């Protein structure tokens, strides 16, 4: 079962309040997305820690409903 971009955005924003999230469906199939997530909560964290925060926000859906996510993160100024 595919995931909708709006659901990905909602889950991330719920887990990381104040985050700016941009989602792009790379193939139009609901399985392959690119995400840019900017958040103040990323300040002082390594890139790996930032990505872990996003993956935790997706609540285990990676590899199941969501097949692939090309993820970029940045600290929101």
C-alpha positions in Angstrom: 0.0 0.0 0.0 1.4 3.4 -1.0 1.6 6.5 1.2 0.4 9.9 0.3 2.7 12.9 0.4 0.3 14.7 2.8 0.5 11.8 5.2 4.3 11.9 5.2 4.3 15.7 5.8 1.7 15.4 8.6 3.6 12.7 10.5 6.9 14.7 10.3 5.2 17.9 11.4 3.5 16.2 14.3 6.8 14.7 15.6 8.9 17.8 14.8 6.8 20.9 15.6 7.7 24.0 13.6 9.3 21.9 10.8 9.1 23.1 7.2 8.5 20.1 5.0 8.6 19.8 1.3 7.7 16.4 -0.3 8.1 15.4 -3.9 6.7 12.2 -5.4 9.6 11.2 -7.6 7.8 8.6 -9.8 4.2 9.4 -9.3 3.7 6.0 -7.7 3.3 6.9 -4.0 6.3 4.8 -3.1 9.4 6.9 -4.0 9.6 10.3 -2.4 12.1 13.1 -1.8 11.8 15.2 1.3 13.4 18.4 2.5 12.9 18.9 6.2 14.1 22.1 7.9 13.6 22.4 11.6 15.1 24.4 14.6 15.0 21.1 16.5 17.9 20.0 14.3 20.3 22.6 15.8 23.3 21.0 17.4 22.5 17.5 15.9 24.6 15.6 13.4 23.1 14.9 10.0 22.6 11.3 11.1 20.7 12.4 14.2 18.5 14.7 12.1 17.7 11.8 9.7 16.9 9.5 12.6 14.4 12.1 13.9 12.6 12.1 10.6 12.6 8.3 10.3 11.2 8.0 13.9 8.5 10.5 12.9 7.4 8.0 10.1 6.6 5.4 12.8 8.0 2.3 11.1 6.4 3.0 7.7 9.8 3.0 5.9 10.1 -0.2 4.0 6.4 -0.9 4.4 4.0 1.7 3.1 6.9 4.0 2.1 9.4 2.2 -0.1 12.0 4.9 -0.6 12.7 8.4 0.8 15.5 10.6 -0.5 16.0 12.7 2.6 17.7 16.1 3.0 17.6 17.9 6.3 18.7 21.4 7.5 18.6 23.6 10.5 15.8 26.2 10.2 17.1 29.7 10.8 
